[in-house]
Amino acid sequence: MLETEYTYSRTDAFVMEKIIDAEYVNINHIVVAPGEAVPTHVSNSWVHQIVVRGTLSLSLEDGEFNHHPAGSVVAVPFNLKMIIQNQGSETLEFFVVKAPNPRTMSETKKI
C-alpha cells in the first residue's frame, strides 16, 4: 500500500486535533459547539479552512465577522490575528490546511 490513511474524531464535542504534521503540510480538524470559539491566535502559515458542517464566523485583525457556511473554503494569509467562533445553532466542523508547515515559517506577531 503506497497511501497513508489518517483518521479524525467524529463528534459534536469540542476538539482541536492535529491530523497530519508532515514536512510540506499541516492539517488540523476542529469541532466547535454553538456559542463556543477557538482561542484567538495569529495565522502561522498560509491557512485554508474547509468548512464541512455549520457556519464558521471569522474576524481578521479585529474586523467585522464574516460568515462562511458548509461547503466553503476560506483562505487566510500568513500573520493575521484570527477570531473563529461558532455563532450559529449547528455544530461547526472544519479542517485547517496549513502550507507550508508552520515550523518552516518565520515568527508571527504577538497579540
Secondary structure by P-SEA (a helix, b strand, c coil): ccbbbbbbbbcccbbbbbccccccbbbbbbbbcccccccccccccbbbbbbcccbbbbbcccccbbbbcccbbbbbccbbbbbbbcccccbbbbbbbbccccccccccccc
